[in-house]
Amino acid sequence: MVLRSWQEIAAYLHRGIRTVQRWEVTLGMPIHRDGSSRRAPVIAVQHELDAWMADVARTRRARDRSGQTPVVLNTWKEIARHLRRGVRTVQRWEATLGMPVRRLGTTPRAPVLAFQHELDGWRTEHREFPATTMRPRTQQPPLSEAGTSLNVEQVDFGLYLNAGVGES
């Protein structure tokens, strides 16, 4: 049977409309649209929803048995840091290579999120982008190791003398 509105889908799943709309965005619930717009009418097929719900339940049971809570990366910076790349690079990968990132809206600047385990799986499928190819940043040595041993009092005294206050 075909469900032809958010109201029908929510009633079938015994949830609220906002909940099933969120599930479409964050969990990939199988929703079909009659057009390309986000405001286009929606359609869902009952057997697809049943299979999707069973898969979600199976995934949750497996996660509960393993005791692992999925790590959620909530910004492009967090995603880029995890993949050891720049923000623009991971945005390009999302657009061109299908990196698993979920958008929480329809605009290009909408907030994003990604699950760490999904990114790790995607990275292993795309071997040409290994995590270890990024060079580590060179760290600046602390000031005391850089050849100077000035302390705060000496710096303040030097400023005091350079200002001409100590001249007689």
Backbone as ProteinMPNN parsed JSONL, in Angstrom:
{"seq_chain_A": "MVLRSWQEIAAYLHRGIRTVQRWEVTLGMPIHRDGSSRRAPVIAVQHELDAWMADVARTRRARDRSGQTPVVLNTWKEIARHLRRGVRTVQRWEATLGMPVRRLGTTPRAPVLAFQHELDGWRTEHREFPATTMRPRTQQPPLSEAGTSLNVEQVDFGLYLNAGVGES", "coords_chain_A": {"N_chain_A": [[0.836, -1.178, 0.0], [0.458, 2.286, -0.666], [1.554, 5.189, 0.921], [0.587, 8.516, 1.109], [1.203, 11.007, 2.276], [2.785, 13.031, 4.84], [1.301, 12.826, 7.13], [-0.068, 10.37, 6.859], [2.128, 8.614, 6.765], [3.309, 9.06, 9.28], [1.197, 8.224, 10.952], [1.052, 5.512, 10.231], [3.514, 4.578, 11.199], [3.201, 5.092, 13.838], [4.145, 7.447, 15.047], [5.147, 10.92, 15.467], [4.691, 13.613, 13.078], [6.906, 15.375, 12.722], [8.909, 13.742, 13.737], [9.086, 11.588, 11.88], [9.822, 13.058, 9.657], [12.321, 13.962, 10.469], [13.61, 11.493, 10.665], [13.774, 10.837, 7.979], [15.767, 12.579, 7.092], [17.983, 12.171, 8.885], [18.275, 9.404, 9.312], [17.841, 8.172, 6.918], [15.312, 7.272, 6.001], [13.159, 5.562, 3.751], [11.772, 7.591, 1.577], [9.867, 8.836, -1.055], [9.644, 11.374, -3.53], [7.414, 13.424, -5.423], [8.473, 15.4, -6.95], [11.35, 17.545, -7.496], [11.74, 19.333, -5.492], [12.11, 20.116, -1.982], [9.722, 20.549, -0.807], [7.952, 19.145, -2.224], [5.253, 16.821, -2.797], [5.134, 13.845, -0.779], [5.774, 10.303, -0.923], [5.433, 7.046, 0.327], [6.172, 3.608, 0.531], [4.61, 0.906, 2.058], [5.836, -1.67, 2.5], [8.528, -1.05, 2.066], [8.999, 0.743, 4.17], [8.548, -1.002, 6.321], [10.673, -2.83, 5.972], [12.82, -1.078, 6.28], [12.43, -0.203, 8.941], [12.828, -2.649, 10.263], [15.51, -3.072, 9.645], [16.707, -0.868, 10.939], [16.046, -1.508, 13.588], [17.462, -3.915, 13.841], [20.078, -3.005, 13.54], [20.275, -1.357, 15.786], [19.96, -3.239, 17.848], [22.273, -4.778, 17.439], [24.207, -2.846, 17.964], [23.616, -2.283, 20.64], [24.249, -4.744, 21.787], [26.978, -4.804, 21.364], [27.756, -2.741, 22.884], [28.556, -0.284, 21.998], [28.302, 3.151, 21.371], [27.334, 5.152, 18.721], [29.628, 7.466, 17.322], [29.061, 10.79, 16.731], [29.724, 13.222, 14.381], [29.477, 16.607, 14.241], [29.996, 18.898, 12.716], [31.52, 20.413, 9.785], [34.195, 20.867, 10.35], [34.779, 18.995, 12.382], [34.368, 16.625, 10.965], [36.312, 16.88, 8.966], [38.626, 16.929, 10.57], [38.542, 14.354, 11.643], [38.961, 12.819, 9.33], [41.393, 13.731, 8.666], [41.884, 15.8, 6.861], [41.352, 18.833, 4.909], [38.616, 21.186, 5.32], [37.374, 22.042, 2.925], [38.149, 19.996, 1.215], [36.848, 17.683, 2.242], [34.23, 18.519, 1.886], [34.13, 18.615, -0.891], [34.513, 15.876, -1.414], [32.136, 14.893, -0.393], [30.315, 15.963, -2.189], [31.198, 14.956, -4.69], [32.094, 12.296, -4.459], [30.329, 10.93, -2.909], [30.525, 10.803, -0.089], [29.432, 9.758, 3.114], [27.453, 11.93, 4.457], [25.065, 13.642, 6.333], [22.618, 16.068, 5.727], [20.998, 18.602, 7.524], [18.852, 20.045, 6.502], [17.76, 21.955, 3.628], [19.271, 23.822, 2.314], [22.472, 24.858, 0.937], [24.106, 25.686, 3.04], [23.183, 24.41, 5.227], [23.149, 22.78, 8.445], [25.308, 19.952, 9.107], [25.826, 16.42, 9.663], [27.652, 13.503, 10.555], [28.259, 10.025, 10.914], [30.837, 8.51, 12.648], [31.619, 5.805, 12.262], [30.476, 5.237, 9.793], [31.882, 6.979, 8.116], [34.436, 5.887, 8.403], [34.04, 3.361, 7.223], [33.411, 4.185, 4.614], [35.832, 5.372, 3.928], [37.546, 3.145, 3.865], [36.562, 1.874, 1.638], [37.334, 3.625, -0.331], [40.225, 3.52, -1.094], [42.184, 5.122, -2.243], [42.37, 7.368, -0.774], [43.881, 7.31, 1.792], [44.072, 7.597, 5.382], [46.526, 8.205, 6.436], [48.122, 9.79, 4.809], [48.294, 12.482, 5.186], [50.448, 15.037, 6.116], [51.94, 15.546, 9.284], [51.504, 18.472, 11.315], [54.132, 20.804, 11.801], [55.48, 21.432, 14.931], [55.903, 24.38, 16.813], [58.7, 25.099, 18.794], [58.616, 25.578, 22.378], [58.996, 28.854, 23.865], [61.162, 28.948, 25.656], [62.825, 26.948, 24.694], [63.629, 27.95, 22.34], [65.94, 29.38, 22.424], [65.928, 31.625, 23.969], [65.775, 32.885, 27.264], [64.199, 34.55, 28.736], [62.321, 35.89, 31.424], [59.118, 36.931, 32.747], [59.487, 39.216, 34.385], [61.928, 40.251, 33.424], [61.224, 40.957, 30.818], [59.284, 42.924, 31.31], [60.892, 44.822, 32.655], [62.662, 45.482, 30.625], [60.931, 46.766, 28.827], [60.264, 48.892, 30.416], [62.742, 50.243, 30.593], [63.145, 50.87, 27.868], [61.154, 52.705, 27.447], [62.111, 54.982, 28.492], [61.696, 55.741, 31.077], [63.347, 55.096, 33.175], [65.561, 56.748, 32.964], [68.034, 59.117, 34.127]], "CA_chain_A": [[0.0, 0.0, 0.0], [1.211, 3.523, -0.796], [1.185, 6.272, 1.84], [0.746, 9.693, 0.256], [1.444, 12.261, 2.994], [3.499, 12.874, 6.1], [0.323, 12.403, 8.127], [-0.294, 8.928, 6.698], [3.368, 7.915, 7.127], [3.435, 9.15, 10.735], [0.169, 7.373, 11.558], [1.424, 4.124, 9.993], [4.646, 4.243, 12.059], [2.828, 5.449, 15.213], [5.059, 8.501, 15.476], [4.746, 12.254, 15.059], [5.105, 14.039, 11.729], [8.275, 15.891, 12.79], [9.816, 12.619, 13.969], [9.343, 10.86, 10.632], [10.572, 13.956, 8.776], [13.708, 13.911, 10.943], [14.147, 10.188, 10.286], [14.127, 10.865, 6.556], [17.03, 13.296, 6.935], [19.102, 11.658, 9.676], [18.42, 7.947, 9.27], [17.671, 7.67, 5.562], [14.044, 6.571, 5.821], [12.851, 5.562, 2.313], [10.682, 8.475, 1.175], [9.944, 9.226, -2.466], [8.982, 12.659, -3.783], [6.864, 13.582, -6.77], [9.239, 16.429, -7.642], [12.717, 17.708, -7.002], [11.726, 20.262, -4.373], [11.923, 19.541, -0.645], [8.322, 20.724, -0.438], [7.14, 18.322, -3.122], [4.494, 15.783, -2.088], [5.903, 12.645, -0.468], [5.145, 8.991, -1.074], [6.189, 5.965, 0.953], [5.575, 2.294, 0.32], [4.584, 0.252, 3.363], [6.823, -2.746, 2.648], [9.845, -0.422, 2.191], [9.084, 1.248, 5.542], [8.688, -2.16, 7.208], [12.039, -3.341, 5.837], [13.698, -0.073, 6.852], [12.277, -0.267, 10.402], [13.474, -3.883, 10.714], [16.954, -2.854, 9.545], [17.08, 0.049, 12.019], [15.961, -2.272, 14.835], [18.563, -4.881, 13.832], [21.294, -2.223, 13.77], [20.276, -0.935, 17.194], [20.219, -4.416, 18.695], [23.69, -5.119, 17.296], [24.967, -1.815, 18.668], [23.402, -2.477, 22.068], [25.007, -5.924, 22.199], [28.409, -4.498, 21.356], [28.005, -1.705, 23.879], [29.13, 0.904, 21.369], [27.432, 4.248, 20.985], [27.965, 5.752, 17.548], [30.198, 8.794, 17.49], [28.469, 11.702, 15.758], [30.528, 14.401, 14.068], [28.41, 17.571, 14.001], [30.375, 20.034, 11.873], [32.506, 20.097, 8.753], [35.517, 20.839, 10.978], [34.952, 17.709, 13.06], [34.484, 15.602, 9.923], [37.629, 17.054, 8.348], [39.639, 16.523, 11.545], [38.532, 12.893, 11.73], [39.543, 12.273, 8.1], [42.709, 14.335, 8.524], [41.88, 16.586, 5.626], [40.78, 20.158, 5.04], [37.161, 21.267, 5.223], [36.966, 22.081, 1.51], [38.38, 18.673, 0.624], [35.772, 16.756, 2.607], [33.005, 18.999, 1.234], [34.217, 18.163, -2.282], [34.28, 14.437, -1.414], [30.703, 14.664, -0.186], [29.61, 16.319, -3.419], [31.602, 14.208, -5.876], [32.368, 10.874, -4.225], [29.271, 10.323, -2.108], [30.894, 10.578, 1.302], [28.173, 9.697, 3.863], [27.188, 13.068, 5.323], [23.64, 13.971, 6.339], [22.32, 17.49, 5.851], [19.815, 18.835, 8.332], [18.113, 21.101, 5.833], [17.812, 21.876, 2.168], [20.17, 24.811, 1.746], [23.875, 24.431, 0.938], [24.742, 26.032, 4.308], [22.473, 23.718, 6.305], [24.029, 21.989, 9.318], [25.587, 18.582, 8.67], [26.319, 15.472, 10.657], [28.14, 12.243, 9.996], [28.612, 9.023, 11.896], [32.244, 8.164, 12.489], [31.787, 4.458, 11.715], [30.145, 5.295, 8.368], [33.027, 7.605, 7.437], [35.526, 4.907, 8.382], [33.694, 2.375, 6.197], [33.539, 4.834, 3.307], [37.265, 5.571, 3.664], [38.165, 1.873, 3.477], [36.143, 1.598, 0.261], [38.061, 4.549, -1.194], [41.62, 3.33, -0.669], [43.097, 6.139, -2.761], [42.401, 8.463, 0.179], [44.178, 6.779, 3.123], [44.132, 8.609, 6.432], [47.893, 8.471, 6.876], [48.9, 10.554, 3.846], [48.421, 13.872, 5.577], [51.649, 15.301, 6.89], [51.655, 16.189, 10.568], [51.955, 19.854, 11.416], [55.359, 20.973, 12.576], [55.18, 22.188, 16.128], [56.87, 25.389, 17.199], [59.204, 24.81, 20.143], [58.276, 26.605, 23.361], [59.903, 30.002, 23.847], [62.393, 28.668, 26.4], [63.688, 26.088, 23.891], [63.984, 28.643, 21.109], [67.204, 30.093, 22.579], [65.804, 32.755, 24.885], [65.392, 32.448, 28.603], [63.641, 35.709, 29.424], [61.106, 35.67, 32.185], [58.191, 38.055, 32.651], [60.069, 40.4, 35.016], [62.944, 40.81, 32.544], [60.542, 41.596, 29.697], [58.685, 44.16, 31.82], [61.98, 45.743, 32.945], [63.154, 45.956, 29.338], [59.967, 47.733, 28.324], [60.392, 50.048, 31.299], [63.924, 50.979, 30.171], [62.978, 51.39, 26.514], [60.225, 53.813, 27.461], [62.824, 56.16, 28.967], [61.258, 56.086, 32.41], [64.432, 54.867, 34.12], [66.698, 57.628, 32.694], [68.185, 60.165, 35.13]], "C_chain_A": [[0.888, 1.25, 0.0], [0.652, 4.562, 0.175], [1.529, 7.583, 1.153], [0.918, 11.02, 0.993], [2.226, 11.964, 4.261], [2.545, 12.376, 7.187], [0.092, 10.891, 8.052], [0.935, 8.117, 7.126], [3.528, 7.899, 8.641], [2.419, 8.249, 11.429], [0.534, 5.901, 11.398], [2.541, 3.679, 10.938], [4.381, 4.551, 13.542], [3.81, 6.448, 15.818], [4.481, 9.846, 15.045], [5.287, 12.604, 13.68], [6.542, 14.527, 11.744], [9.292, 14.766, 12.995], [10.113, 11.895, 12.663], [10.057, 11.746, 9.613], [12.051, 13.965, 9.173], [14.352, 12.591, 10.559], [14.533, 10.149, 8.813], [15.51, 11.486, 6.374], [18.178, 12.578, 7.63], [19.329, 10.159, 9.53], [18.167, 7.339, 7.891], [16.394, 6.87, 5.341], [13.623, 6.666, 4.349], [11.584, 6.355, 1.987], [10.92, 8.859, -0.28], [9.175, 10.522, -2.636], [8.526, 12.722, -5.228], [7.607, 14.632, -7.581], [10.621, 16.548, -7.05], [12.791, 18.629, -5.794], [11.557, 19.528, -3.048], [10.47, 19.651, -0.202], [7.386, 19.946, -1.359], [6.386, 17.263, -2.319], [5.324, 14.505, -1.915], [5.062, 11.398, -0.659], [6.051, 7.983, -0.375], [5.424, 4.665, 0.728], [5.707, 1.519, 1.628], [5.664, -0.824, 3.509], [8.246, -2.188, 2.723], [10.046, 0.122, 3.603], [9.269, 0.112, 6.536], [10.114, -2.706, 7.167], [13.034, -2.372, 6.471], [13.637, -0.108, 8.38], [12.963, -1.518, 10.961], [14.994, -3.729, 10.689], [17.449, -1.931, 10.657], [17.073, -0.692, 13.356], [17.118, -3.267, 14.944], [19.891, -4.169, 14.127], [21.392, -1.792, 15.229], [20.558, -2.098, 18.131], [21.69, -4.804, 18.638], [24.555, -4.116, 18.045], [24.825, -1.98, 20.179], [24.183, -3.678, 22.59], [26.496, -5.628, 22.276], [28.757, -3.43, 22.383], [28.578, -0.426, 23.308], [28.035, 1.914, 21.056], [28.086, 4.917, 19.788], [28.466, 7.163, 17.851], [29.655, 9.665, 16.357], [29.386, 12.904, 15.612], [29.555, 15.459, 13.56], [28.759, 18.751, 13.107], [31.349, 19.565, 10.8], [33.901, 20.019, 9.359], [35.778, 19.501, 11.666], [35.135, 16.576, 12.052], [35.872, 15.666, 9.295], [38.738, 16.605, 9.29], [39.707, 15.003, 11.639], [39.211, 12.26, 10.513], [40.935, 12.828, 7.815], [42.881, 15.032, 7.182], [41.34, 17.973, 5.925], [39.271, 20.134, 4.841], [36.71, 21.26, 3.766], [37.14, 20.729, 0.828], [37.237, 17.734, 0.962], [34.432, 17.214, 2.042], [32.976, 18.562, -0.227], [33.959, 16.665, -2.373], [32.804, 14.12, -1.221], [29.931, 14.912, -1.477], [29.945, 15.392, -4.581], [31.738, 12.706, -5.673], [31.344, 10.194, -3.319], [29.664, 9.995, -0.688], [29.627, 10.671, 2.161], [28.028, 10.814, 4.895], [25.697, 13.374, 5.207], [23.475, 15.467, 6.534], [21.016, 17.655, 6.611], [19.019, 20.02, 7.793], [18.309, 20.982, 4.346], [18.797, 22.856, 1.551], [21.613, 24.305, 1.781], [24.576, 24.713, 2.268], [24.046, 25.377, 5.496], [23.454, 22.93, 7.167], [24.173, 20.555, 8.808], [25.928, 17.722, 9.871], [26.758, 14.222, 9.928], [28.458, 11.304, 11.149], [30.03, 8.547, 11.601], [32.418, 6.791, 11.862], [31.427, 4.415, 10.229], [31.277, 5.923, 7.569], [34.194, 6.64, 7.334], [35.273, 3.84, 7.323], [33.85, 2.939, 4.802], [35.008, 4.991, 2.949], [37.934, 4.269, 3.256], [37.758, 1.468, 2.064], [36.91, 2.454, -0.735], [39.53, 4.558, -0.777], [42.562, 4.409, -1.183], [43.175, 7.349, -1.848], [42.718, 7.942, 1.577], [44.349, 7.91, 4.135], [45.556, 9.027, 6.757], [48.696, 9.324, 5.906], [49.05, 12.013, 4.228], [49.653, 14.05, 6.444], [51.274, 15.948, 8.219], [52.177, 17.621, 10.57], [53.253, 19.898, 12.209], [55.028, 21.845, 13.768], [56.288, 23.186, 16.398], [57.392, 25.037, 18.586], [58.753, 25.901, 21.101], [59.34, 27.689, 23.377], [61.216, 29.705, 24.562], [63.34, 27.779, 25.612], [64.168, 26.782, 22.623], [65.246, 29.473, 21.26], [67.094, 31.298, 23.475], [65.338, 32.244, 26.232], [64.849, 33.621, 29.402], [62.435, 35.29, 30.247], [60.271, 36.945, 32.139], [58.785, 39.316, 33.254], [61.109, 41.06, 34.115], [62.308, 41.515, 31.359], [59.946, 42.912, 30.139], [59.76, 45.22, 32.087], [62.541, 46.328, 31.646], [62.221, 46.978, 28.72], [60.047, 49.027, 29.121], [61.592, 50.908, 30.88], [63.764, 51.595, 28.808], [62.027, 52.571, 26.481], [60.878, 55.093, 27.978], [62.442, 56.553, 30.376], [62.42, 55.982, 33.398], [65.614, 55.804, 33.927], [66.793, 58.711, 33.758], [68.675, 61.458, 34.508]], "O_chain_A": [[1.957, 1.251, 0.611], [-0.557, 4.785, 0.241], [2.647, 7.748, 0.664], [0.785, 12.074, 0.371], [2.322, 10.819, 4.702], [2.937, 11.598, 8.057], [0.062, 10.215, 9.081], [0.808, 7.072, 7.764], [3.842, 6.862, 9.225], [2.758, 7.576, 12.402], [0.347, 5.117, 12.329], [2.531, 2.549, 11.426], [5.233, 4.3, 14.394], [4.243, 6.3, 16.961], [3.466, 9.908, 14.352], [6.219, 11.972, 13.183], [7.329, 14.145, 10.878], [10.408, 14.834, 12.481], [11.275, 11.615, 12.367], [10.819, 11.241, 8.789], [12.928, 13.975, 8.31], [15.519, 12.564, 10.169], [15.511, 9.5, 8.442], [16.326, 10.984, 5.6], [19.239, 12.392, 7.034], [20.467, 9.696, 9.617], [18.268, 6.125, 7.719], [16.39, 5.9, 4.582], [13.719, 7.74, 3.756], [10.47, 5.847, 2.109], [12.044, 9.167, -0.678], [8.169, 10.746, -1.963], [9.15, 12.161, -6.128], [7.39, 14.743, -8.788], [11.018, 15.748, -6.202], [13.829, 18.69, -5.136], [10.944, 18.462, -2.989], [10.037, 18.919, 0.688], [6.165, 20.083, -1.273], [6.852, 16.854, -1.255], [6.11, 14.137, -2.787], [3.834, 11.421, -0.574], [7.276, 8.057, -0.473], [4.193, 4.636, 0.736], [6.778, 1.481, 2.233], [6.337, -0.882, 4.538], [9.098, -2.787, 3.38], [11.128, -0.015, 4.175], [10.047, 0.231, 7.483], [10.695, -3.01, 8.209], [13.984, -2.798, 7.127], [14.673, -0.049, 9.042], [13.605, -1.458, 12.01], [15.685, -4.194, 11.594], [18.496, -2.185, 11.252], [17.985, -0.525, 14.165], [17.69, -3.439, 16.021], [20.723, -4.681, 14.877], [22.463, -1.856, 15.833], [21.307, -1.957, 19.097], [22.29, -5.124, 19.664], [25.531, -4.498, 18.691], [25.8, -1.833, 20.915], [24.718, -3.642, 23.698], [27.194, -6.141, 23.15], [29.928, -3.24, 22.713], [29.042, 0.432, 24.059], [26.976, 1.562, 20.538], [29.277, 5.222, 19.832], [27.808, 7.94, 18.544], [29.775, 9.323, 15.181], [29.775, 13.526, 16.6], [28.877, 15.24, 12.556], [27.874, 19.539, 12.774], [31.923, 18.479, 10.886], [34.711, 19.195, 8.933], [36.867, 18.94, 11.547], [35.952, 15.679, 12.257], [36.528, 14.641, 9.112], [39.694, 15.965, 8.853], [40.793, 14.428, 11.706], [39.948, 11.283, 10.646], [41.578, 12.44, 6.839], [43.88, 14.866, 6.483], [40.922, 18.261, 7.047], [38.718, 19.192, 4.273], [35.768, 20.551, 3.411], [36.351, 20.367, -0.045], [36.707, 17.058, 0.08], [33.577, 16.38, 1.747], [31.926, 18.182, -0.744], [33.273, 16.211, -3.288], [32.284, 13.18, -1.822], [29.011, 14.167, -1.815], [29.066, 15.071, -5.381], [31.524, 11.929, -6.604], [31.481, 9.013, -3.001], [29.187, 9.006, -0.13], [28.821, 11.579, 1.956], [28.426, 10.667, 6.051], [25.137, 13.363, 4.111], [24.114, 16.063, 7.4], [20.048, 16.934, 6.368], [18.573, 20.882, 8.55], [18.935, 20.042, 3.856], [19.126, 22.731, 0.372], [21.938, 23.419, 2.571], [25.553, 24.039, 2.594], [24.292, 25.748, 6.644], [24.479, 22.463, 6.671], [23.273, 20.019, 8.161], [26.269, 18.22, 10.944], [26.292, 13.925, 8.828], [28.874, 11.737, 12.223], [30.374, 8.227, 10.463], [33.285, 6.62, 11.005], [32.014, 3.634, 9.48], [31.6, 5.461, 6.474], [34.866, 6.577, 6.305], [36.194, 3.454, 6.602], [34.358, 2.265, 3.906], [35.395, 4.773, 1.801], [38.807, 4.276, 2.388], [38.518, 0.796, 1.367], [37.113, 2.037, -1.875], [40.002, 5.518, -0.168], [43.638, 4.599, -0.616], [43.954, 8.266, -2.106], [41.9, 8.112, 2.48], [44.722, 9.029, 3.783], [45.767, 10.109, 7.304], [49.875, 9.565, 6.163], [49.868, 12.717, 3.636], [49.87, 13.298, 7.394], [50.389, 16.802, 8.269], [53.167, 17.937, 9.909], [53.449, 19.138, 13.157], [54.37, 22.876, 13.631], [57.469, 22.879, 16.234], [56.602, 24.709, 19.471], [58.528, 27.036, 20.68], [60.469, 27.458, 22.944], [62.273, 30.16, 24.125], [64.55, 27.838, 25.831], [65.024, 26.255, 21.912], [65.609, 30.205, 20.339], [68.106, 31.952, 23.725], [64.586, 31.273, 26.313], [65.023, 33.676, 30.619], [61.635, 34.453, 29.828], [60.692, 37.937, 31.544], [58.608, 40.396, 32.691], [61.174, 42.287, 34.042], [62.794, 42.563, 30.933], [60.074, 43.916, 29.44], [59.557, 46.394, 31.775], [62.855, 47.516, 31.574], [62.683, 47.964, 28.145], [59.915, 50.119, 28.569], [61.494, 52.133, 30.817], [64.195, 52.727, 28.59], [62.096, 53.375, 25.552], [60.278, 56.166, 27.916], [62.839, 57.625, 30.833], [62.456, 56.731, 34.374], [66.599, 55.682, 34.655], [65.769, 59.186, 34.249], [68.859, 62.451, 35.213]]}, "name": "protein", "num_of_chains": 1, "seq": "MVLRSWQEIAAYLHRGIRTVQRWEVTLGMPIHRDGSSRRAPVIAVQHELDAWMADVARTRRARDRSGQTPVVLNTWKEIARHLRRGVRTVQRWEATLGMPVRRLGTTPRAPVLAFQHELDGWRTEHREFPATTMRPRTQQPPLSEAGTSLNVEQVDFGLYLNAGVGES"}
